[in-house]
Amino acid sequence: MKENLFKDLLRRFFSEKVTPSEYTVLRSEAEKATDEILDETFSALWEETQEIPTMDAHIKSDVLSKIEKRVIVPKSRPSFSSWAKYAATILLPLLVTAASFYYFGKSQGEEELFTVFAENGHKTQVFLPDGTKVWLNSDSYLSYSSKFNNQNRTVTLKGEAFFDVTKDQKHSFTVKAGDVNVVVHGTAFNVYAYPDEPTMNVSLLRGAVRVENDKEKSKGVNLKPNQKVQISKNLKDWHLASCNAELECLWTKNMLRFENTPAMEVFHKLEKWYGVDIQVENLDLSTKYGFVLKTESLKEMLDLINKITSINYQIKGEEVTIRYR
């Protein structure tokens, strides 16, 4: 345990300056911490400052709601002194079990950047100030300004998210994903836009959507319900096609459904679903799968694939190796 690192990260956490990557490290350090280290660290921080910086009211309400739902007094933590006892009781369950948190970016004048993220292998939900509801999939980031309001409804996405946007015919809602903008006024749609993917896609469940090139807004497409546009990374190829939008957003209901899907696409989605790294050997690229995942464990899922196509597999922590026979 690097005590100075743990203390510094906690200090940044309380000051709303912790980044997503730092938060992940903080959770890991909190999980490994002994009672003695926790007691000393919390007590030292308490002596440094008697108050925690004030948090934006909307964010504060949401974070406190998450804490209230997750707080369980840890039975394995028998005793802490005064303030450290209560801090540990509240903070540890949040750090150890939370799948998301807010990152408060650098101030630019009076403006701040709020980022909500879902860790690899997890999903989370967030309500934006205008009432829009967003589901974030594994390893995804959603950012918006502290000046987000009914006249300025713009967010930035890295990863996958499903949006159920509060209707406002006078003020558009815009999702920025790389060099692509998704513009709506009140609708439900899914955006798949991981930075490391060669393509991104937008599928529409209901309402209407305008998907456009951020640099050349005249270039774009309008989607109707059950349509999907796939866009290449260089923005040169735009492919519009029909789709089953409900299938595209099944992940928001903790389900994955594959229908005649190429094996590599299946494994790539399973990596994010389970938060693992999958290496595949001897795969025939023509192999495709069709099945539904709900609550199956990683091992149960691999056993299912083995019944469809004969494989050997090995799981070592977050590393999974699949070899076709």
Legacy VTK file of the C-alpha trace (Angstrom):
# vtk DataFile Version 3.0
C-alpha trace
ASCII
DATASET POLYDATA
POINTS 325 float
0.000 0.000 0.000
1.435 3.349 -0.991
0.086 5.453 1.869
1.031 8.808 0.348
-0.669 7.873 -2.928
-3.830 6.771 -1.119
-3.927 9.965 0.925
-3.312 12.172 -2.116
-6.039 10.461 -4.134
-8.507 10.791 -1.252
-7.658 14.467 -0.986
-8.328 14.907 -4.694
-11.536 12.872 -4.344
-12.868 15.200 -1.644
-11.795 18.244 -3.689
-13.679 16.967 -6.758
-10.461 16.841 -8.798
-9.987 13.101 -9.176
-9.822 11.857 -12.771
-11.497 8.630 -13.957
-8.177 6.761 -14.034
-7.224 8.092 -10.583
-10.616 7.074 -9.220
-10.048 3.519 -10.422
-6.688 3.451 -8.602
-8.309 4.926 -5.489
-10.923 2.162 -5.429
-8.183 -0.449 -5.706
-6.140 1.141 -2.919
-9.204 1.460 -0.651
-10.014 -2.212 -1.173
-6.492 -3.251 -0.147
-6.138 -0.854 2.794
-5.719 -2.193 6.324
-7.707 -0.785 9.251
-4.584 0.971 10.507
-3.867 2.695 7.214
-7.491 3.766 6.802
-7.606 5.152 10.343
-4.352 7.101 9.928
-5.254 8.408 6.474
-8.767 9.601 7.303
-7.609 11.164 10.567
-4.774 13.014 8.815
-7.115 14.374 6.182
-9.577 15.428 8.874
-6.855 17.440 10.591
-5.941 19.152 7.301
-9.421 20.521 6.680
-12.647 20.691 8.639
-14.891 20.918 5.640
-15.317 19.323 2.227
-15.683 21.723 -0.753
-19.232 22.459 -1.796
-20.463 20.394 -4.731
-22.829 21.545 -7.460
-26.366 20.994 -6.102
-27.527 18.764 -8.985
-24.401 16.609 -8.892
-24.455 16.500 -5.094
-28.003 15.179 -5.079
-27.181 12.450 -7.585
-23.965 11.371 -5.826
-25.653 11.303 -2.418
-28.453 9.216 -3.902
-25.866 6.688 -5.141
-24.233 6.615 -1.702
-27.547 6.082 0.110
-28.347 3.113 -2.124
-24.953 1.503 -1.648
-23.937 2.190 1.954
-23.690 -0.943 4.091
-21.625 -0.887 7.266
-18.599 -3.106 6.497
-18.606 -5.990 8.974
-14.933 -6.679 8.285
-13.904 -3.196 9.480
-14.287 -3.522 13.273
-13.058 -0.191 14.624
-11.952 3.264 13.577
-11.423 6.423 15.613
-14.105 9.177 15.591
-14.422 10.812 12.142
-12.406 8.090 10.416
-15.015 5.542 11.481
-17.857 7.390 9.774
-15.830 8.350 6.702
-14.786 4.751 6.164
-18.341 3.492 6.653
-19.640 5.829 3.933
-16.698 5.917 1.563
-15.548 2.301 1.390
-18.786 0.796 0.003
-18.900 3.599 -2.576
-15.303 3.055 -3.663
-15.445 -0.734 -3.656
-18.838 -1.267 -5.336
-19.666 1.823 -7.412
-19.587 1.395 -11.181
-19.510 5.113 -11.926
-18.515 8.460 -10.541
-18.307 12.132 -11.459
-15.052 13.677 -12.610
-14.912 17.429 -12.102
-12.728 18.894 -14.823
-10.630 22.037 -14.809
-12.453 25.316 -14.371
-12.548 27.773 -17.246
-13.726 30.927 -15.590
-16.982 29.917 -13.942
-17.447 26.890 -16.207
-16.546 23.344 -15.180
-16.645 20.050 -17.018
-18.614 17.203 -15.435
-17.816 13.690 -16.642
-19.726 10.544 -15.709
-18.056 7.231 -16.525
-18.888 3.550 -16.375
-15.964 1.287 -15.648
-15.032 -1.651 -17.829
-17.511 -4.468 -17.276
-20.135 -2.193 -15.693
-23.070 -0.027 -16.737
-24.644 3.019 -15.110
-27.418 5.591 -15.509
-27.516 9.357 -15.133
-30.150 12.083 -15.309
-29.028 15.289 -16.982
-30.227 18.690 -15.682
-32.963 18.918 -18.360
-34.418 15.552 -17.309
-32.813 13.545 -20.131
-31.979 10.011 -19.044
-28.765 8.367 -20.225
-27.596 4.761 -19.897
-23.809 4.380 -20.153
-22.324 1.072 -21.238
-19.018 -0.433 -20.153
-15.873 1.724 -20.453
-17.839 4.800 -21.539
-17.569 8.505 -20.699
-20.207 11.241 -20.907
-19.171 14.882 -20.404
-21.176 18.085 -20.159
-20.612 21.642 -19.039
-21.732 23.117 -15.727
-23.568 25.614 -17.967
-25.738 22.854 -19.431
-29.302 24.167 -19.522
-32.433 24.204 -21.701
-30.736 26.537 -24.182
-27.409 24.707 -24.208
-28.061 20.962 -24.343
-24.738 19.564 -25.569
-22.872 16.495 -24.300
-19.752 14.632 -25.434
-19.602 10.837 -25.587
-16.759 8.327 -25.747
-18.099 4.787 -25.764
-21.701 3.598 -25.940
-24.819 5.248 -24.545
-28.580 5.118 -24.919
-30.347 8.470 -24.684
-33.978 9.125 -23.793
-34.058 12.861 -24.459
-36.526 15.265 -22.880
-38.568 16.824 -25.676
-37.994 20.505 -26.516
-38.926 21.627 -30.031
-37.203 25.011 -29.603
-33.866 23.786 -28.304
-31.961 20.881 -29.812
-30.019 18.255 -27.874
-26.598 17.407 -29.356
-24.329 14.436 -28.734
-20.750 14.993 -29.912
-18.921 11.748 -30.668
-15.559 12.435 -32.259
-16.202 14.416 -35.452
-19.849 13.396 -35.595
-22.839 15.238 -34.121
-26.167 13.591 -33.318
-28.857 16.270 -33.167
-32.369 15.678 -31.785
-35.215 17.530 -30.082
-36.717 14.713 -28.040
-36.278 11.080 -28.911
-34.683 7.748 -27.928
-31.569 6.470 -29.685
-28.353 4.494 -29.197
-24.837 5.720 -30.017
-21.901 3.296 -30.302
-18.717 5.379 -30.520
-15.662 3.826 -28.889
-12.481 5.716 -29.894
-10.596 2.469 -30.604
-13.264 1.141 -32.995
-12.954 1.548 -36.796
-16.606 2.592 -37.085
-19.330 4.203 -35.020
-23.075 3.790 -35.395
-26.301 5.473 -34.371
-29.612 3.605 -34.235
-33.008 5.197 -33.661
-35.722 3.690 -31.487
-38.307 6.470 -31.801
-38.639 10.059 -32.975
-36.209 11.600 -35.449
-32.430 12.091 -35.514
-30.022 14.118 -37.626
-26.485 12.667 -37.783
-23.968 15.054 -39.317
-20.287 15.719 -39.944
-19.168 18.252 -37.326
-16.882 20.025 -39.819
-19.309 19.905 -42.755
-22.783 19.963 -41.263
-24.408 19.848 -44.682
-23.121 16.275 -44.967
-25.211 13.885 -42.939
-28.288 11.695 -42.777
-31.723 11.803 -41.175
-32.837 8.651 -39.379
-36.313 7.235 -39.003
-37.278 4.704 -36.307
-35.552 1.318 -36.787
-32.845 2.800 -38.968
-29.140 2.717 -38.283
-26.199 4.605 -39.773
-22.663 3.202 -39.621
-19.854 5.700 -40.142
-16.187 4.979 -40.813
-13.526 6.622 -38.649
-12.417 8.892 -41.503
-16.058 9.935 -42.116
-15.839 8.914 -45.780
-18.260 5.985 -45.598
-21.824 6.458 -44.320
-24.015 3.364 -44.539
-27.729 3.734 -43.790
-29.751 0.554 -43.238
-32.782 -0.869 -41.496
-32.297 -2.393 -38.039
-34.125 -3.688 -35.022
-33.492 -0.762 -32.669
-34.815 -2.664 -29.661
-32.061 -5.237 -30.149
-29.475 -2.481 -30.433
-30.359 -1.178 -26.972
-31.073 -4.485 -25.189
-27.874 -3.964 -23.191
-29.727 -1.297 -21.162
-31.904 -4.147 -19.848
-28.842 -6.260 -18.999
-29.261 -8.463 -22.050
-27.155 -9.158 -25.127
-28.610 -10.799 -28.198
-26.623 -11.957 -31.192
-28.270 -12.971 -34.477
-25.936 -14.490 -37.076
-23.196 -12.193 -35.750
-19.513 -12.640 -36.786
-17.503 -14.265 -34.007
-14.978 -11.430 -33.663
-17.782 -8.906 -33.210
-19.310 -11.175 -30.572
-16.031 -11.503 -28.661
-15.381 -7.772 -28.842
-18.739 -7.020 -27.235
-18.217 -9.748 -24.658
-14.927 -8.120 -23.642
-16.790 -4.992 -22.595
-19.728 -6.939 -21.170
-17.516 -8.888 -18.760
-14.627 -6.411 -18.445
-12.009 -8.837 -19.756
-9.436 -9.125 -22.539
-10.162 -11.998 -24.937
-7.478 -13.550 -27.151
-8.717 -15.893 -29.892
-6.681 -18.557 -31.704
-7.472 -20.683 -34.797
-10.710 -18.841 -35.519
-12.412 -19.339 -38.875
-13.481 -15.766 -39.682
-16.676 -17.068 -41.292
-17.874 -18.313 -37.875
-21.065 -16.629 -36.674
-23.201 -16.946 -33.552
-26.776 -16.510 -32.425
-27.639 -16.582 -28.718
-28.917 -14.440 -25.839
-27.031 -13.487 -22.676
-28.801 -12.394 -19.509
-27.233 -13.294 -16.179
-24.754 -15.913 -17.363
-21.268 -15.790 -15.883
-18.184 -15.635 -18.102
-17.600 -19.361 -17.640
-21.231 -20.189 -18.422
-21.028 -18.091 -21.574
-17.846 -19.858 -22.737
-19.435 -23.235 -22.042
-22.367 -22.147 -24.210
-20.050 -21.222 -27.073
-18.295 -24.571 -26.655
-21.611 -26.338 -27.279
-22.008 -24.423 -30.547
-18.412 -24.638 -31.779
-15.769 -26.780 -30.105
-13.249 -24.662 -28.187
-10.761 -24.820 -25.323
-10.608 -21.802 -23.052
-8.607 -20.527 -20.111
-9.524 -17.733 -17.690
-6.739 -16.012 -15.742
-8.163 -13.017 -13.931
-9.169 -10.544 -16.645
-7.271 -12.441 -19.354
-9.228 -14.993 -21.402
-7.751 -17.242 -24.089
-10.013 -19.100 -26.529
-8.587 -21.705 -28.887
-10.740 -23.359 -31.549
-10.154 -27.078 -31.945
LINES 1 326
325 0 1 2 3 4 5 6 7 8 9 10 11 12 13 14 15 16 17 18 19 20 21 22 23 24 25 26 27 28 29 30 31 32 33 34 35 36 37 38 39 40 41 42 43 44 45 46 47 48 49 50 51 52 53 54 55 56 57 58 59 60 61 62 63 64 65 66 67 68 69 70 71 72 73 74 75 76 77 78 79 80 81 82 83 84 85 86 87 88 89 90 91 92 93 94 95 96 97 98 99 100 101 102 103 104 105 106 107 108 109 110 111 112 113 114 115 116 117 118 119 120 121 122 123 124 125 126 127 128 129 130 131 132 133 134 135 136 137 138 139 140 141 142 143 144 145 146 147 148 149 150 151 152 153 154 155 156 157 158 159 160 161 162 163 164 165 166 167 168 169 170 171 172 173 174 175 176 177 178 179 180 181 182 183 184 185 186 187 188 189 190 191 192 193 194 195 196 197 198 199 200 201 202 203 204 205 206 207 208 209 210 211 212 213 214 215 216 217 218 219 220 221 222 223 224 225 226 227 228 229 230 231 232 233 234 235 236 237 238 239 240 241 242 243 244 245 246 247 248 249 250 251 252 253 254 255 256 257 258 259 260 261 262 263 264 265 266 267 268 269 270 271 272 273 274 275 276 277 278 279 280 281 282 283 284 285 286 287 288 289 290 291 292 293 294 295 296 297 298 299 300 301 302 303 304 305 306 307 308 309 310 311 312 313 314 315 316 317 318 319 320 321 322 323 324
